[in-house]
Amino acid sequence: MPNMLGDDIEESTNTTSRLLIRHVLLPGGSERDERTFYDVLCLDGKVQSIRPTEGNQYVDEAEFSQSGGTLLQTDGLLLPGLCHAHIHLDKCFLLREYPDLQISTGDFKEALSVTDIAKSRFSQDELTVLRRGHELIRRSVECGVTSMRAHVEVDKTVNNTCVDVGLRLREQFKDQCDVQIAVFAQDPLFQPGSDQAGENYRLLAQAATLQGVQAIGSAPYVEPDIACAKRNINLVLDLASKYHLFADFHLDYNFDPSLEPLIWYLLEELTTRINNGSWSSKSRVCVGHATRLALFTPNDWNRYKRTVEEASLPITLVGLPQSDLYMMGRGTNPAPRTTLNVTRLTKEHNIQIAMSVNNVQNAFTPQGSVDPLSLCPLGAAVFQSATRTDCDILLKSVTTTARQAIGIISASETADLIPRVGDPADFVLLHDNTSTHLAALNPSYDRTTIKDGRIVSIRKTEYLDEDMYRNTQSR
C-alpha cells in the first residue's frame, strides 16, 4: 500500500505548482490493491499526499482549479516516469535522414562503416543533428520519459558538434525531461601498435570538462587488442574520477565464449579505486550491452554478485535488447537469445538489470521505436516471462531501476513502482491500462507525462465519427 499523508492543500499556500491526480490506479502487490482508486496530490514537484478516492473530497475541485491548481481526472494507471538509461541522441533516425546509406549485410562492421559516413556529414549540417535530437527527446517525452542518459559522440570526425547539440537540447528540455549528457568515444582511443592514447582521447578528455556534461563513456571492444581495451577502461575511469562524472561503458559486446569478459577487469579496477579513495562516492558506473555475459553460468553470476556486494560497487548492467538481439549471434543456428535475461537474473540472483532503447532507426538498430515500454512486451516474449512478478520486474527495468542506473535516484532510495510521499512527482499515466501486468504486456498508447508535478505532454488517440470519416474519405 502507498504511504499516505493527511495534510490538506490549504496548509501549503505558497506553492509554485499544484497538481491533483484524481481517481487513479497505482501499482499494487495484489490484484485487489490495483482495483483501488487513489487521489495523488503533488505540490512543488513532490508527492504531498496519497489517499483513496472513495468517500474522499478533501479539496474543492472548482476552487482548486480557480486558484491555479491543475486537476487531472482519470481512470488509468500511474507509473514512475520512464527512463532511457542508455540512448544515442546524435545517431537517431539516420536511415531516414540519409537514404543513400542503407543496410546490405546488416552486420556490426557495416553498421560502423555506414555510421562513420553519416557522422562525416554532421559538422557541415549541425542543424540536422539538432533537429533529429529534438525529435528523439520530444517523442520520448510523449511516451512518458522524464529522464535519460543521452550519449553524444566525440572524436576526430565530429569534434564537439554532437556534444554542443546535446548540451543545447538539455537546456531546451530542462522543464520536460532530465537529460544527462554523456560524452562518448565510439571510436578507438588507441592506434594499432601504440600504447599511447591518441587524438580521440584528447578530444574526449577536453569534452569531459564542459559545463553540463554529467557522464563519460567509451566502447573498449573497438580497440585493436585487449591490452588497449583495458587501458581504455582505465582512462575513462580516471576522467570520471577527476571530473566527478558518471562512467558508462559499452562493454563485452560479443557472443563469443572464447573472449575474455572485460567485466571482471572493470570490477577489479573499480574496487581498487574505491579502496584507495580515488573514486567519487556520488559516481556510478553503467555497463551497456554486456551480451557476453548472457553466456555466464550460475557460478559466474554468483561471482559477479559477490564481487559487487562485498565491495559495494556502484554498478548497474543495462541490457539493450533491440540492438543486442538484432546484432549478436549472427550465423548461429538456432539463433540465441543474445541479451541479458532481466527477469531470470532478478529472480534467481537478485541482480537488478535495467533495459533501454539504445539506438533508433540506424544501422545498429534499424527496428523499434523510442518508447521504453515497448521493451516490456518484447522482454515477456524473449525471456518467456509474463507472470505478474515478471511484469513488475520488466516495468522497473525501464523506470526505477533505470533511474538508479544513471544516478537520478540513489541506490539506497526505494525502487518500488508505488509512489511515496516526498517522491519527485515524475510520472507517466497510462490511460487504458488497469494493472502493471497489463501495462507490461500491452502498454497503453494514450498517456499523460508529468514532470516535477506539471503536465508536460498528453498523447491521445483521436477518433473520427462516421460523418467525419465520410468527409475525410471524400476529399
Secondary structure, DSSP 8 states (H G I E B T S, - for coil): --------GGG--S-S-EEEEEEEE---SSTTGGG-EEEEEEETTEEEEEEESTT---S-HHHHHHTT-EEEE--SEEEE-EEEEEEESSSTTHHHH-TTS--SS-SHHHHHHHHHHHHTTTTT-HHHHHHHHHHHHHHHHHHTEEEEEEEEE-BTTTBTHHHHHHHHHHHHTTTT-EEEEEEEE-S-SS-TT--S--HHHHHHHHHTTSTTEEEEEE-GGGSSSHHHHHHHHHHHHHHHHHTT-EEEEEE-----TTS--THHHHHHHHHHHHHTT-S-TT--EEEEE-GGGGG--HHHHHHHHHHHHHTT--EEEEE-HHHHHHHTTTT-SS----S--HHHHHHHH---EEE--B-SSSSS--S--S-GGGHHHHHHHHTT--SHHHHHHHHHHTTHHHHHHTTSS-TTS---SS--TTSB--EEEETT--SHHHHHHS--S-EEEEETTEEEEEE------HHHHHHHHH-
